[in-house]
Amino acid sequence: MQFSIAISGFVALYIYMLAAFAGWVIVGHVPAILHTPLMSGSNFVHGIVVVGGIFALLNASTVREQAIGFLAILLGAGNVSGGFAVTDRMLAMFQPSQPKPVHASNEASQSGKA
Amino acid sequence: MMSDLFKILPEAVIGAVDLIATFLFMYGLKRMSSPVTAPSGIKVAGVGMAVAILASFLYAFDIGATAKPFLLLNLGLAVLAIAIGGGLAWWAGRTVAMTAMPQMVAIYNGLGGGAAAAIAAFELFGDKADGVTQLVFSLLGALIGAVSFSGSVIAWAKLDEVLKKPLRFPGQQIFNGLVAIATLAVGGYIVAVSRGTITSPVAMPVLIYIFFGATLLFGILMTLPIGGADMPVVISIYNALTGLAVSLDGFVLENPALMIAGMVVGAAGTLLTLLMAKAMNRSVSNILFSNFGTVVEQKQGAIKGSLKPVEASDAGIFMRYASSLIVVPGYGLAAAQAQGKLYEFVKLLQAAGVSVKFAIHPVAGRMPGQMDVLLAEAGVPYDMIFQLEDINDDFANTDVALVIGANDVVNPAARTEKTSPIYGMPILNADKAKKVYVIKRGQGKGYAGIVNALFYGDNCNMVYGDAAAVLTKMIEAVRALGTKAAA
């Protein structure tokens, strides 16, 4: 069985096209009230770059490569945890007025799970 | 057989986990598209990130022979880097004031761009690119990531007011253009040298250092002349660019999770940038390449009327006896940290039977939606908050419009003055309300540097002072009324 991923030429372009379309559609439906949290949230998502940094550092065999890998993870991890912290803080503040009792208990159980 | 298993199994786990993570990113972003589901959206994306990072340590099972002796050391360094970088950013993100959010987003975005550039550097220095396509993608990833990094740092410095003034000099655009061309030329040279078409007198690592130096310089030069008011659009552009850089790195590393997550952000950020530029009635290239703010010393149509200052307490009492009020907040509210005071005042008015709404201009503040976030922080329910197109017709039937620290977004010149730099920008029709109060620090102009005819209107009174101080006086005045009535 083959699990390694090989992406060449056109496959990459198909992936890029579909992903770009998905991103465009997702944001197209976001109300202006959520623009800042969304910018911050998408900023968090590109923190996935830290995974590339981990790959690089684990494959490093010279001091320069180790330094670059270390830097990549340091910056990427900052992107991830900072992006999550500020986005979560912003979004936690969005509360509807006069929550109906049923609604309120629903939300409470949801936040309990989270 | 056993060794095969140790190679195949981690690969399968990483592939499966990354697939799940990619799904969770998209699903999380989708949930962020509604205020009701948004708070859980970031948590969904967060779970995806956590599992993807944990799974990436399985790369340790399949590394090159030259890196094997360093595996333990490298694993330790990786954990250390995550602890330091993640810990510092977490602490900063949790403790910073809500008003500083725009610059925090800028700096975290810059970190991501820097990481993307560093990964590209790893590929370039190690000569790991497999064919010319991967090499070009590495160089582009390095270029875009590094520009996003240094540009975001400048954007942060401007928003945090470390850098106070846009830096402009004659021939700046030509100079920046030359730096851009030089950067691309070095990149092209690197491709040619590594393909063996040219033999370079300079060693390859030196060329790569020059390339990074030029890209970082370009990011700085490109951002320096842009004024503070345009920073939201600039941050949005850099957000999209970092996404793109991550996505290019993903191709080189053959990692579809990076490719997809990066490209989704790239596309989303691009659309967001266009929406913001549209709201300001300017093109993106106009924001990036024109020196907005320096050229606005121009003639304006004569403005009739005068500025009529009133006491905060008088204004507060007037609003207490109005039947409807629309609040228009702007950056001044954020600067004075007065969002809590504002909602306190609004609650007093609501208790007195005044119907209150908030009207948000798409580019109020220094980031789209910044006002929404600030009001949300103060506890204002989001169904009291209305966007421009939903509320603009209501001003004409409203007793009082209360403008707090906003200026250009309520300037009627945008409707009438063809020569005005903001002509054509949709504005909030605060001037159509029966009565307008404007809370403002002084008589200064807005970011666009133009006089606001609204302030001179017959129906308008100015309340000068820091927004927090003024609101405190208004609250006291209205409270005093209440106790008198009770007594």
Contacts between the chains, C-beta under 8 A, distances in Angstrom:
chain1	res1	chain2	res2	distance
A	1	B	8	6.8
A	1	B	12	8.0
A	3	B	8	5.8
A	3	B	11	4.3
A	3	B	12	4.2
A	3	B	15	5.6
A	4	B	11	5.6
A	5	B	15	6.3
A	5	B	254	5.5
A	5	B	255	7.4
A	5	B	256	6.3
A	6	B	254	6.4
A	7	B	251	6.6
A	7	B	254	5.3
A	7	B	256	6.7
A	7	B	259	7.4
A	9	B	133	7.5
A	12	B	251	5.4
A	12	B	259	7.1
A	15	B	256	6.3
A	15	B	259	5.5
A	15	B	260	6.4
A	15	B	263	7.6
A	16	B	247	7.0
A	16	B	259	6.9
A	16	B	263	5.3
A	19	B	247	7.6
A	19	B	259	6.9
A	19	B	260	4.4
A	19	B	262	8.0
A	19	B	263	3.7
A	19	B	264	5.2
A	19	B	267	7.2
A	20	B	263	5.2
A	20	B	264	7.5
A	20	B	266	6.8
A	20	B	267	4.0
A	21	B	267	7.2
A	22	B	26	6.1
A	22	B	264	5.6
A	22	B	267	7.5
A	23	B	29	7.9
A	23	B	263	6.6
A	23	B	264	3.7
A	23	B	265	6.5
A	23	B	266	6.7
A	23	B	267	3.2
A	23	B	268	4.0
A	23	B	269	8.0
A	23	B	271	7.5
A	24	B	267	4.7
A	24	B	268	7.0
A	24	B	270	7.8
A	24	B	271	5.4
A	26	B	26	7.0
A	26	B	29	5.1
A	26	B	30	5.5
A	26	B	33	6.5
A	26	B	264	7.2
A	26	B	268	6.1
A	27	B	33	7.8
A	27	B	267	7.7
A	27	B	268	4.1
A	27	B	271	4.7
A	27	B	272	5.8
A	28	B	271	6.4
A	29	B	33	5.0
A	30	B	32	7.1
A	30	B	33	4.5
A	31	B	33	7.8
A	31	B	34	7.7
A	31	B	35	7.4
A	31	B	387	7.1
A	32	B	275	8.0
A	32	B	360	7.2
A	32	B	362	5.4
A	32	B	368	6.3
A	32	B	369	6.0
A	32	B	372	7.6
A	32	B	387	5.1
A	33	B	35	6.3
A	33	B	360	7.3
A	33	B	369	5.9
A	33	B	372	4.3
A	33	B	382	6.4
A	33	B	385	6.4
A	33	B	387	6.8
A	34	B	32	6.4
A	34	B	33	6.9
A	34	B	34	7.8
A	34	B	35	6.4
A	34	B	38	6.0
A	34	B	369	6.3
A	34	B	372	7.5
A	35	B	272	6.6
A	35	B	275	7.6
A	35	B	276	7.6
A	35	B	362	7.9
A	35	B	367	7.6
A	35	B	368	3.8
A	35	B	369	3.7
A	36	B	101	6.8
A	36	B	102	7.7
A	36	B	105	7.6
A	36	B	367	5.0
A	36	B	368	6.2
A	36	B	369	3.7
A	36	B	370	5.4
A	36	B	372	7.1
A	36	B	373	5.3
A	37	B	32	6.5
A	37	B	38	6.3
A	37	B	42	7.8
A	37	B	369	6.9
A	37	B	373	6.8
A	38	B	29	7.5
A	38	B	32	5.5
A	38	B	33	7.6
A	38	B	268	7.5
A	38	B	272	7.1
A	38	B	369	7.8
A	39	B	105	6.2
A	39	B	235	7.2
A	39	B	236	6.1
A	39	B	239	5.9
A	39	B	269	7.4
A	39	B	272	6.1
A	39	B	367	7.3
A	39	B	368	7.6
A	40	B	101	7.5
A	40	B	105	5.0
A	40	B	108	8.0
A	41	B	28	7.3
A	41	B	29	6.3
A	41	B	32	5.0
A	41	B	41	6.8
A	41	B	42	5.6
A	41	B	45	6.7
A	42	B	29	6.5
A	42	B	239	6.4
A	42	B	243	7.1
A	42	B	264	7.6
A	42	B	265	4.5
A	42	B	268	5.1
A	42	B	269	6.2
A	42	B	272	8.0
A	43	B	105	5.8
A	43	B	108	5.8
A	43	B	109	5.0
A	43	B	112	6.9
A	43	B	239	5.5
A	43	B	242	7.6
A	43	B	265	7.6
A	44	B	42	6.9
A	44	B	45	6.4
A	44	B	46	7.7
A	44	B	49	7.4
A	44	B	108	7.9
A	45	B	25	5.0
A	45	B	28	7.6
A	45	B	29	6.7
A	45	B	45	5.9
A	45	B	49	7.8
A	45	B	243	8.0
A	45	B	261	5.3
A	45	B	264	7.0
A	45	B	265	5.5
A	46	B	112	5.0
A	46	B	116	8.0
A	46	B	239	7.8
A	46	B	242	5.3
A	46	B	243	4.8
A	46	B	246	4.8
A	46	B	261	6.4
A	46	B	262	5.8
A	46	B	265	4.6
A	47	B	49	6.5
A	47	B	108	8.0
A	47	B	112	5.8
A	48	B	21	7.4
A	48	B	25	7.3
A	48	B	49	6.6
A	48	B	52	6.2
A	48	B	246	6.7
A	48	B	257	6.1
A	48	B	258	5.8
A	48	B	261	4.6
A	48	B	262	7.4
A	49	B	112	5.7
A	49	B	115	4.6
A	49	B	116	5.1
A	49	B	119	6.8
A	49	B	246	4.5
A	49	B	249	6.6
A	49	B	258	6.7
A	49	B	262	7.5
A	50	B	53	6.2
A	50	B	56	8.0
A	50	B	82	7.5
A	50	B	115	6.5
A	51	B	18	7.9
A	51	B	52	5.6
A	51	B	53	6.3
A	51	B	56	4.4
A	51	B	255	7.0
A	51	B	257	6.9
A	51	B	258	6.7
A	52	B	115	7.6
A	52	B	116	7.7
A	52	B	119	4.5
A	52	B	246	7.6
A	52	B	249	5.2
A	52	B	250	7.3
A	52	B	253	5.3
A	52	B	255	6.6
A	52	B	258	5.8
A	53	B	81	7.7
A	53	B	115	5.7
A	53	B	118	6.9
A	53	B	119	6.0
A	54	B	53	7.2
A	54	B	56	4.4
A	54	B	57	6.7
A	54	B	59	6.6
A	54	B	78	5.5
A	55	B	56	6.5
A	55	B	59	5.1
A	55	B	253	6.0
A	55	B	255	7.5
A	56	B	118	7.7
A	56	B	119	5.5
A	56	B	122	4.3
A	57	B	74	5.2
A	57	B	77	6.1
A	57	B	78	5.1
A	57	B	81	7.5
A	58	B	57	7.9
A	58	B	59	5.0
A	58	B	60	5.5
A	58	B	63	5.5
A	58	B	67	6.8
A	58	B	71	7.0
A	58	B	74	5.3
A	58	B	75	7.1
A	58	B	78	6.8
A	59	B	59	7.6
A	59	B	63	5.2
A	59	B	64	5.7
A	59	B	67	4.9
A	60	B	67	6.0
A	60	B	70	6.6
A	60	B	74	5.8
A	60	B	122	7.5
A	61	B	64	7.1
A	61	B	66	4.0
A	61	B	67	4.4
A	61	B	69	7.9
A	61	B	70	6.0
A	64	B	125	6.2
A	65	B	122	6.1
A	65	B	125	6.8
A	65	B	126	6.1
A	66	B	70	7.2
A	66	B	73	7.8
A	66	B	74	6.6
A	66	B	77	6.5
A	68	B	118	5.3
A	68	B	121	5.3
A	68	B	122	4.8
A	68	B	125	6.8
A	69	B	74	7.3
A	69	B	77	7.4
A	69	B	78	7.7
A	69	B	118	7.7
A	69	B	122	6.2
A	70	B	77	5.2
A	70	B	78	7.8
A	70	B	80	7.9
A	70	B	81	5.1
A	71	B	81	7.9
A	71	B	114	7.5
A	71	B	115	7.8
A	71	B	118	4.9
A	72	B	115	4.8
A	72	B	118	3.7
A	72	B	119	5.1
A	72	B	122	6.9
A	73	B	77	7.9
A	73	B	78	5.7
A	73	B	81	3.7
A	73	B	82	6.1
A	73	B	85	6.7
A	73	B	115	7.5
A	74	B	81	4.4
A	74	B	84	6.1
A	74	B	85	3.9
A	75	B	85	6.4
A	75	B	111	4.4
A	75	B	112	7.2
A	75	B	114	4.3
A	75	B	115	4.0
A	75	B	118	6.6
A	76	B	85	7.2
A	76	B	111	7.2
A	76	B	112	6.7
A	76	B	115	3.7
A	77	B	81	6.3
A	77	B	82	4.5
A	77	B	84	7.8
A	77	B	85	3.6
A	77	B	86	4.0
A	77	B	89	7.2
A	78	B	85	4.2
A	78	B	86	6.7
A	78	B	88	6.6
A	78	B	89	3.8
A	78	B	108	6.6
A	78	B	111	4.2
A	79	B	89	7.4
A	79	B	108	5.3
A	79	B	109	7.4
A	79	B	111	4.4
A	79	B	112	3.8
A	79	B	115	6.3
A	80	B	49	5.9
A	80	B	53	7.4
A	80	B	86	6.5
A	80	B	89	7.8
A	81	B	85	7.5
A	81	B	86	4.0
A	81	B	87	7.4
A	81	B	89	4.7
A	81	B	90	4.2
A	81	B	93	7.1
A	82	B	89	3.3
A	82	B	90	6.7
A	82	B	92	6.4
A	82	B	93	4.4
A	82	B	104	6.9
A	82	B	107	7.5
A	82	B	108	4.1
A	82	B	111	7.1
A	83	B	93	7.8
A	83	B	105	8.0
A	83	B	108	4.9
A	83	B	112	7.8
A	84	B	42	6.7
A	84	B	46	5.4
A	84	B	49	7.4
A	84	B	90	8.0
A	84	B	93	7.6
A	85	B	89	7.1
A	85	B	90	5.3
A	85	B	92	7.9
A	85	B	93	3.0
A	85	B	94	5.2
A	86	B	93	4.6
A	86	B	96	7.7
A	86	B	101	6.1
A	86	B	104	5.2
A	86	B	105	6.6
A	86	B	108	7.1
A	87	B	42	4.7
A	88	B	39	7.7
A	88	B	42	5.3
A	88	B	43	7.3
A	88	B	46	7.7
A	89	B	93	7.2
A	89	B	94	7.2
A	89	B	98	7.5
A	90	B	98	7.8
A	90	B	101	6.7
A	90	B	373	5.1
A	90	B	376	7.5
A	91	B	32	7.4
A	91	B	38	4.9
A	91	B	39	4.3
A	91	B	41	7.3
A	91	B	42	5.6
A	92	B	39	5.8
A	93	B	373	6.8
A	93	B	376	3.7
A	93	B	377	5.0
A	93	B	379	7.9
A	94	B	35	4.8
A	94	B	38	6.1
A	94	B	39	6.4
A	94	B	376	5.2
A	94	B	382	5.7
A	95	B	376	7.2
A	95	B	379	7.0
A	95	B	381	6.1
A	95	B	382	7.2
A	96	B	35	7.8
A	96	B	36	7.5
A	96	B	381	5.6
A	96	B	382	6.4
A	96	B	383	6.0
A	97	B	381	2.9
A	97	B	382	7.8
A	97	B	383	5.5
A	97	B	384	6.4
A	98	B	381	7.5
A	110	B	40	6.7
A	111	B	39	7.9
A	114	B	40	6.4
A	114	B	43	5.1
